[in-house]
């Protein structure tokens, strides 16, 4: 099994504090973390820890952080030959403030200053042996080109949709799966009610649309109706990267050929476990951890 990802990679600085500070004040940080981040990159890390081969295509700068971003992926066993270094540019970065009492987070982020990856920079063989293509749509031109290539090669495409950015609606119509955050659905006009979800989701044109709703779990539309998957209750430390890890678990279930309810259960368990540790990557479980988590809760899963 091989998954190809094209999209964001990032270096995250995280500050865990008692409460978000007011203006013109100081706040002591009781825990500081630095980790790799980015939606597609983190989803691939989750897949790699589950034993899936992954390759990544993205952009880094030569600012020092780029080396950290790249090293965080290579150390996870991800093929990064498709990562392009832009000279004289900054890598994507984020500063995340997480509140201890309620795990609320505030994210300040900057996209890379170098030019986005172009379709021409994708090698001819980038879809060879690929079982699924994962995109986040931030680099819209290369994402659209790759989605069209995947369609011609019979490779299913999943879109990680965070916001309704330019080109996202067109990209969604080229995808087999759209797995989005609530904000994306709100941008489409969803009112947050289960009763109206099918109408909004079906308007995207993708066969399967899932929206993650934090502590309320997830909602998934497909032609046969809507599935609500409750979230697993866990002691939450930080939700950073939970959606990205959910994508990784979702892709794993699809690769295994599971029915959609089992896919959603597995993805939800992955995301829940991640939330018990700070940062987007430190809490990503391996396969035995996920299976043990589900077994302890009496949740049956298909044969691995």
PyMOL commands that set and color helices and strands:
alter all, ss='L'
color gray80, all
select helices_A, chain A and resi 39-49+65-74+119-121+140-153+168-173+182-187+194-202+214-216+242-255+260-274+287-296
alter helices_A, ss='H'
color red, helices_A
select strands_A, chain A and resi 2-6+10-17+31-37+53-61+79-86+93-99+105-110+132-135+156-161+177-181+208-212+218-222+225-229
alter strands_A, ss='S'
color yellow, strands_A
deselect
rebuild
show_as cartoon
